[in-house]
C-alpha cells in the first residue's frame, strides 16, 4: 500500500527524487540528509517537526484455512490458544469488547513469529501461519479476495497514529507536496 502511494506521487511529480529507506531503526534525519520520515506509534521527543498524517485502525486477521483447523474463536481468551503473529514491539494485545477492557500478554508460547516490519507480518499471516494484528487498510484487498478473515470483529484496538517527521519546521516544497499527497491518499483509501 505505501509503495503504491509513493509510486503514484512520483508519476505526478517527475521532478522529485525519492530514496526509500524501509526500516524500523530511528535514523538521524539531519546527519543522514533525510528530508522526511514516516513513523508509526507514539513519538518520543526528538527535536524533529511532526505532522500527524492519519490514524491506522488495527484488527485481527487470519486465513480461512488457519481458522478452519481450530475451534471457532468467539471469545478473547481463546486468542491465548492461537499462534499470534506480532510486531516485535507489541508485548500485550490491549482492546475493548462490549465495553470490557482486555489485556492479553504476548509470550513466547503464544506465537512463534515476531517481525519488525508490517509487510512481513502480513505475508506470514496470509500464508496461514496464525492470527495477526494488522492495519485494516493494508489488508483490505486480501479480505476482499477471501484470503484473510477478520477475527473477533467486535474487538476495538487503539488506533495507531502515523506521523511525518522533518528536520525543518518549513520543509522544502517537494516535501510538503509529498506530505499532503500522503494525507490525501489515505483519506481516499480509508473509505471502504
C-alpha positions as CSV (number, residue, x, y, z in Angstrom):
1,X,0.0,0.0,0.0
2,X,2.7,2.5,1.0
3,X,4.8,1.9,-2.2
4,X,1.7,2.4,-4.3
5,X,1.2,5.9,-2.8
6,X,4.8,6.8,-3.4
7,X,4.7,5.5,-7.0
8,X,1.6,7.5,-7.8
9,X,3.2,10.6,-6.3
10,X,6.4,10.1,-8.4
11,X,4.4,9.7,-11.6
12,X,2.6,13.0,-10.8
13,X,5.9,14.7,-9.7
14,X,8.7,13.5,-12.0
15,X,10.9,16.4,-10.7
16,X,11.1,14.8,-7.3
17,X,13.5,12.0,-6.3
18,X,12.7,9.6,-3.5
19,X,15.4,7.5,-1.8
20,X,13.2,5.0,0.0
21,X,14.6,3.5,3.3
22,X,12.3,1.0,4.8
23,X,13.5,0.0,8.3
24,X,12.4,0.2,11.9
25,X,15.6,1.9,13.2
26,X,15.3,5.5,14.2
27,X,17.6,7.3,11.9
28,X,19.2,10.7,12.4
29,X,17.5,12.7,9.7
30,X,20.0,15.6,9.8
31,X,23.2,13.6,9.7
32,X,21.7,11.1,7.1
33,X,20.4,14.0,4.9
34,X,16.9,12.7,5.0
35,X,14.1,15.2,4.4
36,X,11.2,13.1,5.6
37,X,10.5,10.1,7.8
38,X,7.2,8.4,8.3
39,X,6.8,6.9,11.7
40,X,4.0,4.9,13.4
41,X,3.1,5.0,17.0
42,X,3.7,7.4,19.8
43,X,6.6,9.7,19.2
44,X,9.5,10.3,21.5
45,X,10.7,13.9,21.8
46,X,13.3,14.0,19.1
47,X,13.7,17.7,18.2
48,X,12.1,16.9,14.8
49,X,9.0,18.6,13.5
50,X,6.0,16.2,13.4
51,X,2.8,16.4,11.4
52,X,0.0,14.0,12.1
53,X,-0.9,12.3,8.8
54,X,-3.7,9.9,9.9
55,X,-4.5,7.1,12.3
56,X,-4.5,3.4,11.4
57,X,-7.1,1.0,12.7
58,X,-5.8,-2.4,13.7
59,X,-7.8,-5.6,13.6
60,X,-7.2,-9.3,14.0
61,X,-6.9,-11.4,10.8
62,X,-6.2,-15.0,9.8
63,X,-6.7,-17.2,6.8
64,X,-9.8,-19.3,6.4
65,X,-7.6,-22.4,6.4
66,X,-5.9,-21.5,9.7
67,X,-9.3,-20.8,11.3
68,X,-10.9,-24.0,9.9
69,X,-8.2,-26.1,11.6
70,X,-9.1,-24.9,15.1
71,X,-12.2,-24.4,17.2
72,X,-14.2,-21.2,16.3
73,X,-12.7,-18.1,18.0
74,X,-15.6,-16.5,19.7
75,X,-14.1,-15.2,22.9
76,X,-10.9,-13.0,23.5
77,X,-9.5,-15.6,26.0
78,X,-9.2,-18.1,23.0
79,X,-6.5,-15.9,21.5
80,X,-4.1,-17.4,24.0
81,X,-4.6,-20.7,22.2
82,X,-3.8,-19.2,18.8
83,X,-0.4,-18.7,17.1
84,X,-0.3,-14.9,17.5
85,X,1.9,-13.2,14.9
86,X,3.0,-9.9,16.2
87,X,5.3,-6.9,15.7
88,X,8.3,-7.2,17.9
89,X,7.4,-4.0,19.8
90,X,4.0,-5.4,20.9
91,X,4.1,-7.0,24.3
92,X,0.3,-7.0,25.1
93,X,-2.8,-7.2,23.0
94,X,-5.0,-4.4,24.5
95,X,-8.5,-3.9,23.3
96,X,-12.2,-3.4,24.2
97,X,-15.1,-5.6,23.5
98,X,-18.6,-4.7,24.5
99,X,-17.3,-2.1,26.9
100,X,-14.9,-4.6,28.7
101,X,-11.1,-3.9,28.5
102,X,-8.9,-6.9,27.7
103,X,-5.1,-7.3,28.0
104,X,-3.6,-10.5,26.6
105,X,0.2,-10.7,27.2
106,X,2.3,-11.8,24.3
107,X,4.6,-14.6,25.5
108,X,7.0,-16.9,23.7
109,X,4.4,-19.7,23.8
110,X,1.6,-17.5,22.5
111,X,3.1,-17.2,19.0
112,X,6.1,-18.4,17.0
113,X,6.7,-15.4,14.9
114,X,7.6,-11.8,15.7
115,X,8.5,-9.4,12.9
116,X,10.0,-5.9,13.0
117,X,8.1,-4.8,9.9
118,X,4.4,-4.9,9.0
119,X,4.6,-6.2,5.4
120,X,6.5,-9.3,6.7
121,X,3.8,-9.9,9.3
122,X,1.1,-9.5,6.6
123,X,2.8,-12.1,4.4
124,X,3.1,-14.6,7.2
125,X,-0.5,-14.2,8.1
126,X,-1.6,-14.6,4.5
127,X,0.5,-17.7,4.3
128,X,-1.7,-19.2,7.1
129,X,0.7,-19.3,10.0
130,X,-1.6,-17.7,12.6
131,X,-3.6,-14.7,13.8
132,X,-2.1,-11.2,13.3
133,X,-3.0,-7.7,14.4
134,X,-2.9,-5.8,11.2
135,X,-3.9,-2.4,9.7
136,X,-7.2,-2.9,8.1
137,X,-6.4,-0.6,5.2
138,X,-3.2,-2.7,4.4
139,X,-5.1,-6.0,4.0
140,X,-8.4,-4.8,2.5
141,X,-7.7,-6.4,-0.8
142,X,-6.7,-9.7,0.8
143,X,-10.0,-9.6,2.7
144,X,-12.0,-8.8,-0.4
145,X,-10.4,-11.8,-2.2
146,X,-11.3,-14.1,0.7
147,X,-7.6,-14.7,1.6
148,X,-8.0,-13.2,5.1
149,X,-10.9,-13.1,7.5
150,X,-11.3,-10.7,10.4
151,X,-11.2,-12.5,13.8
152,X,-13.3,-11.2,16.7
153,X,-14.6,-8.2,14.6
154,X,-16.3,-6.6,17.5
155,X,-13.0,-6.0,19.3
156,X,-11.7,-2.4,19.2
157,X,-8.0,-1.8,19.3
158,X,-6.4,1.6,19.9
159,X,-5.7,3.4,16.6
160,X,-2.0,3.9,15.7
161,X,-1.0,7.4,14.8
162,X,1.1,7.9,11.7
163,X,3.3,11.0,11.5
164,X,5.5,12.7,9.0
165,X,8.7,14.0,10.6
166,X,11.0,16.5,9.1
167,X,14.2,18.1,10.4
168,X,12.9,21.6,9.4
169,X,9.8,23.4,10.5
170,X,9.3,24.6,7.0
171,X,10.5,21.7,4.7
172,X,11.1,22.2,1.0
173,X,8.0,22.5,-1.3
174,X,8.6,19.0,-2.7
175,X,8.5,17.5,0.8
176,X,5.3,19.5,1.7
177,X,3.7,18.2,-1.5
178,X,4.5,14.6,-0.6
179,X,3.2,15.0,2.9
180,X,-0.1,16.5,1.6
181,X,-0.3,13.8,-1.0
182,X,0.1,11.0,1.6
183,X,-2.7,12.6,3.7
184,X,-4.9,12.9,0.7
185,X,-4.3,9.4,-0.5
186,X,-5.0,8.0,3.0
187,X,-8.4,9.7,3.0
188,X,-9.3,8.2,-0.4
189,X,-8.1,4.7,0.5
190,X,-9.5,4.6,4.1
191,X,-13.1,4.7,2.8
192,X,-14.2,1.0,2.4
